[in-house]
Amino acid sequence: MPELFVSNAEYGVYAKERPPLRILVVDDDENIRKLLLDHLTRKGYHVRTASDGMEAIRMFSDTPFDIVITDMHMPGLDGLELIRRIKSVPRNVDIVAITGYIRNYRYADIVRAGAADFLIKPFGIEELDAKIERIARDREERAQMAELLLKDALTGAYNRYALSFMLKREIIRSIRYLQPLSLLFSDIDRFKQYNDTFGHLAGDVLLEKAVRIMDESVRKDVDFVFRFGGDEFIILLTNTEQKAAEDVARRIIKKFKKLTPGHVGLSVGIAVLLPECKKLENKSEEALMHLLLQEADKALYEAKRSPENWFLKVLACNNKS
């Protein structure tokens, strides 16, 4: 599966207003680096430079670039090997190769390695601009297609298909950086009666309003709302501890009550993954996904019997839940 998802620093894929493209220029010629840096910065891109392939690889460890413009003939790690290494890890990145040594690098080899396009020195700056603009259009089309694939058509929330990838990614991040991950499992109380009384169109409007409330109650492009099915929803709160998750649940329930006084309610179950727990360290990401969803589902069942309409399950280092 192509990497449609990106890290918290890369949420331009999810954002409605996409940030400027981040471009890495790799060339051992300082004059070319400066020329491209100045020109592309004036064009509104976020640009950084590297003097060789190894420096570029190191920069990828902390910066998610959208486009790499790399010379092919460089000392040490050449451009062809750089392209192969970049593409060896699933990344949403496009690469433009530049060379004046056309006999040494065949176009077919460069494309097979993973480059999106190719320039032969000397080239006009307008030619580079045209290639970047074409790549930008292609990226936008891919992002739009990804949103169609991953979004619920009625509510605009992410769908269950998206959850399977995004939850796994956030669990991996949680374990790697020892950050808590909170999952809220909610459904609308008495939703069937509401549909029977007011009709299915009114029920659809209620589902849309519920998602809008959830979206407004979490951090944009950091936390994520999913329609799990029917009137069930899941919210992923990244790097979020127990108390903050409780606050979000209370906020959502309070807003929902104001929206539909007396007719329906919202119950929320909370499960919090604490990655430092020794009893969880040998579990696979898939097992942790199942466990987190299972505990949140149990908490939702308890929430329906709670006067506050929410209940907490902490996947903690003790036997308490």
Backbone torsions as a table, in degrees:
resi	resn	phi	psi	omega
1	MET	NA	126.2	178.5
2	PRO	-60.5	151.6	179.0
3	GLU	-76.7	99.9	176.6
4	LEU	-88.7	-14.8	-174.5
5	PHE	-110.6	155.5	-176.3
6	VAL	-137.5	174.9	-176.8
7	SER	-73.1	173.7	179.6
8	ASN	-57.1	-29.8	179.2
9	ALA	-77.4	-7.8	-171.6
10	GLU	-115.7	24.7	-167.4
11	TYR	-75.1	17.7	171.5
12	GLY	-60.4	-26.3	177.3
13	VAL	-63.5	-32.8	-178.1
14	TYR	-92.7	-28.5	-172.0
15	ALA	-69.3	142.3	177.2
16	LYS	-69.7	-35.6	175.4
17	GLU	-102.8	106.6	-173.6
18	ARG	-77.8	138.9	-180.0
19	PRO	-72.7	166.0	177.2
20	PRO	-57.8	147.5	178.4
21	LEU	-63.1	141.8	176.8
22	ARG	-100.7	120.2	-173.2
23	ILE	-117.3	133.8	173.6
24	LEU	-110.1	123.5	177.1
25	VAL	-102.5	123.7	-178.3
26	VAL	-119.5	115.2	179.7
27	ASP	-161.3	139.4	179.4
28	ASP	-81.5	-4.9	177.1
29	ASP	-92.9	112.4	-176.3
30	GLU	-61.2	-36.6	-179.1
31	ASN	-64.1	-40.8	178.6
32	ILE	-67.7	-41.4	178.4
33	ARG	-58.1	-46.6	-178.1
34	LYS	-66.8	-41.8	179.5
35	LEU	-58.8	-48.7	-178.3
36	LEU	-70.6	-36.5	176.8
37	LEU	-59.5	-49.7	-178.3
38	ASP	-63.8	-46.0	-176.0
39	HIS	-66.3	-48.2	-176.2
40	LEU	-69.9	-31.3	175.8
41	THR	-65.7	-41.6	176.9
42	ARG	-62.3	-29.6	179.3
43	LYS	-76.1	-6.2	176.1
44	GLY	100.6	5.2	178.5
45	TYR	-85.7	156.6	171.2
46	HIS	-90.4	116.7	-169.0
47	VAL	-124.2	136.5	169.7
48	ARG	-130.3	162.2	-177.4
49	THR	-128.9	154.9	174.3
50	ALA	-136.4	144.8	-175.4
51	SER	-90.0	-10.7	177.5
52	ASP	-160.0	174.3	-175.5
53	GLY	-64.5	-39.7	-178.6
54	MET	-66.4	-38.8	176.7
55	GLU	-63.6	-38.7	178.5
56	ALA	-62.6	-43.3	179.2
57	ILE	-61.3	-41.9	179.2
58	ARG	-63.9	-38.6	-178.9
59	MET	-66.9	-29.8	178.9
60	PHE	-66.9	-20.5	-178.2
61	SER	-69.4	-22.7	-178.9
62	ASP	-127.2	-0.5	-179.2
63	THR	-134.1	123.7	177.5
64	PRO	-87.2	98.6	-179.2
65	PHE	-83.6	149.9	176.7
66	ASP	-92.5	-38.5	-178.4
67	ILE	-133.2	138.2	172.9
68	VAL	-117.5	127.1	173.7
69	ILE	-110.2	111.8	-173.0
70	THR	-127.5	138.1	169.1
71	ASP	-69.7	152.4	-179.9
72	MET	-90.7	-40.2	-174.1
73	HIS	-95.7	97.4	179.8
74	MET	-136.2	151.2	177.5
75	PRO	-67.7	151.7	179.9
76	GLY	76.1	-118.0	179.8
77	LEU	-81.8	109.8	-176.6
78	ASP	-80.0	176.3	-174.3
79	GLY	-63.7	-37.8	-178.6
80	LEU	-63.5	-44.1	179.0
81	GLU	-69.8	-35.4	176.1
82	LEU	-59.8	-45.8	179.3
83	ILE	-60.0	-44.8	-179.6
84	ARG	-60.6	-42.4	-178.1
85	ARG	-69.0	-41.0	177.8
86	ILE	-60.6	-43.5	-176.4
87	LYS	-81.3	-7.8	178.8
88	SER	-71.7	-18.9	176.9
89	VAL	-111.9	132.7	-179.9
90	PRO	-58.6	115.6	179.7
91	ARG	-142.1	148.5	175.8
92	ASN	-90.9	71.4	-175.3
93	VAL	-134.3	140.9	176.6
94	ASP	-111.8	144.4	-173.5
95	ILE	-124.4	133.4	173.3
96	VAL	-112.4	122.5	179.9
97	ALA	-95.9	139.9	179.4
98	ILE	-127.5	133.0	177.2
99	THR	-153.8	151.0	170.2
100	GLY	-107.6	3.0	-177.0
101	TYR	-112.7	64.3	-173.0
102	ILE	-62.4	-29.0	-179.8
103	ARG	-70.1	-27.2	-177.5
104	ASN	-83.4	-19.8	-174.6
105	TYR	-133.6	113.6	178.5
106	ARG	-81.0	142.8	-179.8
107	TYR	-56.0	-42.1	-178.1
108	ALA	-62.0	-39.6	-180.0
109	ASP	-66.1	-40.3	-178.6
110	ILE	-66.6	-42.2	179.0
111	VAL	-67.1	-41.6	178.6
112	ARG	-62.9	-33.2	178.6
113	ALA	-67.4	-25.0	176.4
114	GLY	131.1	4.4	179.6
115	ALA	-72.6	144.8	178.1
116	ALA	-88.1	-24.3	-177.8
117	ASP	-159.5	177.1	-167.7
118	PHE	-149.6	136.5	176.0
119	LEU	-128.7	141.4	178.5
120	ILE	-109.1	128.0	177.1
121	LYS	-73.4	143.2	-6.8
122	PRO	-79.5	148.9	179.7
123	PHE	-133.3	155.6	176.3
124	GLY	-80.6	146.2	-178.2
125	ILE	-64.0	-27.5	177.8
126	GLU	-65.9	-32.8	178.3
127	GLU	-65.6	-42.3	176.4
128	LEU	-63.1	-44.8	178.8
129	ASP	-57.0	-43.8	-178.5
130	ALA	-63.1	-39.4	179.8
131	LYS	-68.3	-41.6	178.5
132	ILE	-65.4	-40.8	178.2
133	GLU	-63.7	-38.0	177.0
134	ARG	-65.8	-42.3	177.6
135	ILE	-62.7	-41.5	179.4
136	ALA	-60.5	-41.5	177.4
137	ARG	-63.7	-42.8	179.2
138	ASP	-62.7	-40.5	180.0
139	ARG	-64.8	-41.0	179.3
140	GLU	-63.9	-41.3	177.9
141	GLU	-64.1	-40.2	178.1
142	ARG	-65.3	-40.2	179.3
143	ALA	-63.9	-41.0	178.8
144	GLN	-66.0	-40.8	177.3
145	MET	-64.4	-39.0	178.3
146	ALA	-62.2	-40.6	-180.0
147	GLU	-65.4	-39.4	177.2
148	LEU	-63.3	-38.0	-179.1
149	LEU	-70.9	-33.0	-169.2
150	LEU	-104.0	-5.5	-174.7
151	LYS	-106.0	145.9	172.1
152	ASP	-74.0	128.0	-172.8
153	ALA	-64.2	-34.3	-176.3
154	LEU	-77.8	-51.7	-169.0
155	THR	-97.8	-19.9	-175.0
156	GLY	82.2	-2.1	174.8
157	ALA	-72.7	160.8	172.6
158	TYR	-65.4	150.9	-176.4
159	ASN	-97.2	-179.4	-176.4
160	ARG	-66.3	-32.0	176.7
161	TYR	-61.7	-44.6	178.5
162	ALA	-63.7	-37.2	-178.6
163	LEU	-58.5	-39.5	-176.2
164	SER	-61.1	-32.0	179.2
165	PHE	-88.2	-43.7	-172.8
166	MET	-71.6	-36.1	177.9
167	LEU	-66.1	-43.0	178.1
168	LYS	-60.9	-43.5	-179.8
169	ARG	-61.8	-42.2	-177.7
170	GLU	-72.0	-30.5	174.8
171	ILE	-66.2	-43.5	177.6
172	ILE	-59.5	-44.3	179.3
173	ARG	-64.4	-40.7	180.0
174	SER	-59.5	-44.9	-179.2
175	ILE	-69.6	-42.8	-176.3
176	ARG	-63.2	-42.7	-174.7
177	TYR	-104.5	8.1	179.5
178	LEU	52.4	49.6	178.9
179	GLN	-113.8	137.8	178.8
180	PRO	-67.5	148.3	177.5
181	LEU	-127.7	123.3	-179.5
182	SER	-109.1	138.9	178.2
183	LEU	-124.9	124.7	178.0
184	LEU	-105.3	126.0	178.2
185	PHE	-112.6	119.4	-175.0
186	SER	-132.6	154.5	168.2
187	ASP	-146.4	164.6	-176.2
188	ILE	-90.5	121.8	178.7
189	ASP	-72.6	138.1	176.8
190	ARG	62.2	30.4	-178.3
191	PHE	-67.5	-36.9	179.7
192	LYS	-63.1	-43.2	178.2
193	GLN	-62.9	-37.7	178.5
194	TYR	-62.0	-45.2	177.9
195	ASN	-61.8	-44.3	-178.8
196	ASP	-63.5	-34.6	-176.3
197	THR	-81.8	-45.6	-171.3
198	PHE	-107.5	-9.8	178.7
199	GLY	99.0	159.4	-175.1
200	HIS	-70.5	-30.6	177.1
201	LEU	-63.6	-41.4	176.6
202	ALA	-64.9	-36.1	176.7
203	GLY	-63.6	-39.7	177.4
204	ASP	-62.7	-41.8	178.9
205	VAL	-62.5	-39.3	179.0
206	LEU	-63.7	-40.9	177.7
207	LEU	-62.1	-42.0	178.3
208	GLU	-62.6	-42.0	179.7
209	LYS	-66.2	-37.1	178.5
210	ALA	-61.3	-43.9	179.0
211	VAL	-65.4	-39.2	178.8
212	ARG	-61.1	-41.6	178.2
213	ILE	-63.2	-44.0	179.6
214	MET	-63.4	-44.5	178.6
215	ASP	-59.5	-41.2	-178.2
216	GLU	-72.7	-15.3	-174.8
217	SER	-98.4	-2.6	-179.2
218	VAL	-124.4	173.5	-178.2
219	ARG	-79.2	128.0	-178.0
220	LYS	-64.7	133.0	175.9
221	ASP	64.1	12.3	176.8
222	VAL	-121.8	-42.8	175.2
223	ASP	-108.0	158.6	-171.1
224	PHE	-136.4	139.7	179.9
225	VAL	-109.2	132.2	-179.3
226	PHE	-124.6	142.5	166.5
227	ARG	-91.8	113.1	-174.6
228	PHE	-80.5	-28.8	179.9
229	GLY	154.8	138.9	179.1
230	GLY	56.6	-119.8	179.1
231	ASP	-106.0	23.4	179.5
232	GLU	-102.9	138.6	-177.9
233	PHE	-134.9	151.7	174.7
234	ILE	-126.4	139.5	175.7
235	ILE	-122.4	126.4	174.5
236	LEU	-98.0	122.9	177.9
237	LEU	-111.4	105.2	-175.7
238	THR	-78.0	144.7	179.2
239	ASN	46.5	50.5	-175.3
240	THR	-127.6	123.9	-179.5
241	GLU	-84.9	177.1	-173.2
242	GLN	-55.3	-51.8	-174.3
243	LYS	-63.5	-41.9	179.3
244	ALA	-63.7	-38.4	177.2
245	ALA	-64.3	-40.6	177.0
246	GLU	-61.6	-42.0	179.6
247	ASP	-61.4	-41.9	179.0
248	VAL	-63.2	-43.9	179.6
249	ALA	-60.4	-46.7	179.4
250	ARG	-60.9	-42.6	-177.9
251	ARG	-62.6	-43.6	-179.1
252	ILE	-65.9	-45.5	-179.3
253	ILE	-62.2	-41.6	-179.7
254	LYS	-64.0	-44.5	179.3
255	LYS	-64.8	-38.5	-178.3
256	PHE	-67.6	-38.2	178.0
257	LYS	-62.4	-39.3	178.3
258	LYS	-65.7	-33.0	-177.7
259	LEU	-71.6	-39.3	-174.0
260	THR	-130.5	65.1	-176.5
261	PRO	-61.9	121.5	172.5
262	GLY	85.4	-22.5	-174.9
263	HIS	-86.1	-55.8	-178.2
264	VAL	-135.8	168.9	175.4
265	GLY	-136.6	178.1	179.6
266	LEU	-129.8	127.9	175.0
267	SER	-109.6	144.2	-176.2
268	VAL	-133.8	126.2	170.6
269	GLY	-103.8	139.9	-175.8
270	ILE	-120.6	131.6	170.5
271	ALA	-125.3	135.1	-177.5
272	VAL	-121.5	122.9	176.4
273	LEU	-90.7	120.5	175.6
274	LEU	-106.6	102.2	-167.6
275	PRO	-69.1	-14.1	179.7
276	GLU	-77.1	-4.6	-176.5
277	CYS	-68.7	126.6	-178.0
278	LYS	-64.4	-35.1	-175.7
279	LYS	-71.0	-8.9	-179.8
280	LEU	-103.8	-9.9	-167.2
281	GLU	-69.7	-22.7	-179.1
282	ASN	-95.3	2.6	-179.8
283	LYS	-85.4	143.9	177.1
284	SER	-73.7	165.1	177.6
285	GLU	-60.0	-38.3	179.4
286	GLU	-64.4	-40.4	179.0
287	ALA	-66.3	-39.2	178.3
288	LEU	-68.3	-36.3	174.9
289	MET	-58.6	-50.1	-179.1
290	HIS	-61.5	-43.0	-178.7
291	LEU	-64.1	-44.0	-178.5
292	LEU	-63.7	-45.4	178.1
293	LEU	-64.7	-40.5	-179.4
294	GLN	-63.9	-44.6	-179.3
295	GLU	-68.5	-37.4	177.5
296	ALA	-66.9	-36.6	177.3
297	ASP	-64.8	-42.1	176.3
298	LYS	-62.4	-41.6	179.2
299	ALA	-64.2	-36.2	177.3
300	LEU	-63.0	-40.9	177.7
301	TYR	-60.6	-43.2	177.5
302	GLU	-66.9	-35.3	-177.8
303	ALA	-61.5	-33.7	-178.2
304	LYS	-67.8	-17.3	177.0
305	ARG	-102.6	1.2	-177.5
306	SER	-96.7	140.1	178.5
307	PRO	-64.7	-22.3	-179.5
308	GLU	-90.4	-7.0	178.4
309	ASN	67.8	17.3	171.9
310	TRP	-144.0	154.7	179.9
311	PHE	-147.9	148.0	-171.2
312	LEU	-114.9	136.9	169.1
313	LYS	-125.2	120.4	-179.4
314	VAL	-106.2	122.5	174.9
315	LEU	-82.1	79.5	-166.4
316	ALA	-108.2	-175.7	-174.8
317	CYS	-88.7	10.6	175.9
318	ASN	-126.9	-171.6	-175.9
319	ASN	-95.8	5.8	179.7
320	LYS	-84.5	149.7	177.0
321	SER	-124.9	NA	NA
